[in-house]
Amino acid sequence: MFGFDGMSVPIVGAPMAGGTSTPELTAAVSAAGGLGMYGAAYLTGDRLAAVIAEIRALTDAPFGINLFVPEKTEFDAAAFADYRARLLPLADRLGVDLPQTVEYSDDHFDEKIDALIDARVDVASFTFGCPSPTIVERLHRAGIAVSGTVTDVAEARLARDAGVDSVCAQGYSAGGHRATFSIAGEDPRIDTADLTARIRDAVDLPVIAAGGVRSRDDVRTLLAAGAQAVQVGTLLLRCPEAGTRRAHRDALVDPRFVETITTRAYSGRLARGLVNTFISEHSDAAPAIYPQVNTLTGGIRRAAADDPEVINLWAGAGFRAAQAIPAADVVASLAP
Ligand SMILES: Cc1cc2nc3c(=O)[nH]c(=O)nc-3n(C[C@H](O)[C@H](O)[C@H](O)COP(=O)(O)O)c2cc1C
C-alpha cells in the first residue's frame, strides 16, 4: 500500500495548515488526477472530522490529511520572555495583549489520529517528526497509507523504521515550515533533487519530492532523480480555491518582495517565507521554542492580517511562478 498509486498525474497538492488548505483546494487537486492533501494542524479532532466530510462531499477521489507530530521540549522561560519583550512595541502599536506565558499543546494529536481512523482516509501524512510504530500500525489496520516528511537521509531511515509506506523528501527551497524532526535541530539544507536521489539510494520506499517546483521541467527533473510523485505548495497559493489571505497572495507578485529565507521569527520553528520587515527585524533573536512562540505571535498576526510587512508570507524559492489560476490548471500544467 503506497497511497499515491491511484493518481493519473504524479502531482501532490501540499498540505498547508493555518488557513491555506481548504476542502475546495484539496478536492480540486484530487479531482484533477493528482492527490490533494489537507493540512490539519491547529484543528481539533471534531473539526478535522467535519473537514473530511466536506472534502468527501466535493469529490469521490482519494485525498490525504497531514498532521504535525508533537515534540515536547523543555520550555526556556527566559528566552521566551526576552522574545516577548522584543515584540511588545509592535504588539502595543497594534493594540494586542501578548500572553505572559503559553502552555505547551500537542495540537490535539491523539484525537486527530482517532478522527483519521474513524473516517478511514486514504493517506495520513506527517511532518515535524515521525509517528510511533504503534500509531502507524493503527492507521494501517484502518487501511490508511502513511507518509512521513523528511529533510535528510537519517530522518528517512527513522520514518522507514516506524513503518511508513512512503517518504516526502522536503528540500531546502520548500515553502512553509521545515519538516525537521527536532525543533532546535540544524537544517540539513539539501536541494530537493539531491535529497530525492540520496533517499532513493538509502531507503527502499517510494519518494514524493517537495520544494521549489516552478514548472513541468522541474517535475521531470525530480522524477528523473527517482521521485514517484512531486508535491507542490507555493504554486497553489494563488489558486482561487486556496484560503491564502489577500495580503499574502498580493505579496507573491509584489516587486517589493524579492527573496525567501528560513526563519524562526513567527513560530519558533524554521519556516521559509518572503523576507519582510518582521523577518528582518526578529529572525536573529527568535528562540527555538515551539509551539509557544507560534501562539505568542498569533495575536500580532491576526491584528495585522492585511499588512504584508508583519504577517508570515510562507513561500518557497519558486514563488514567482505561482499563478492566479484554478488548481486543476496548475496540476495540468505540471503533468510530465
Ligand atoms: C503556506 C504553506 C503552508 C504549509 N503547511 C504545511 C503543513 O501544514 N504541513 C506540511 O507537511 N507541509 C506544509 N507546507 C510545506 C509543503 O508541504 C511543501 O513541503 C512545500 O510547499 C513544497 O515546496 P514549495 O512550496 O516550494 O512547492 C506548507 C507550505 C506552505 C507554502
The ligand as an ORCA input file, in Angstrom:
! r2SCAN-3c Opt
* xyz 0 1
  C       1.631     28.225      3.166
  C       2.271     26.879      3.371
  C       1.831     26.074      4.414
  C       2.394     24.800      4.603
  N       1.889     23.993      5.583
  C       2.309     22.711      5.682
  C       1.673     21.794      6.562
  O       0.711     22.120      7.254
  N       2.153     20.527      6.613
  C       3.205     20.106      5.830
  O       3.584     18.951      5.910
  N       3.813     20.959      4.981
  C       3.390     22.229      4.881
  N       3.992     23.073      3.966
  C       5.119     22.576      3.169
  C       4.629     21.778      1.966
  O       4.144     20.520      2.370
  C       5.746     21.511      0.939
  O       6.850     20.904      1.539
  C       6.196     22.775      0.236
  O       5.121     23.610     -0.048
  C       6.913     22.393     -1.056
  O       7.655     23.480     -1.534
  P       7.043     24.615     -2.481
  O       6.231     25.463     -1.570
  O       8.261     25.290     -2.996
  O       6.205     23.938     -3.522
  C       3.450     24.343      3.766
  C       3.886     25.171      2.724
  C       3.314     26.417      2.510
  C       3.800     27.250      1.358
*
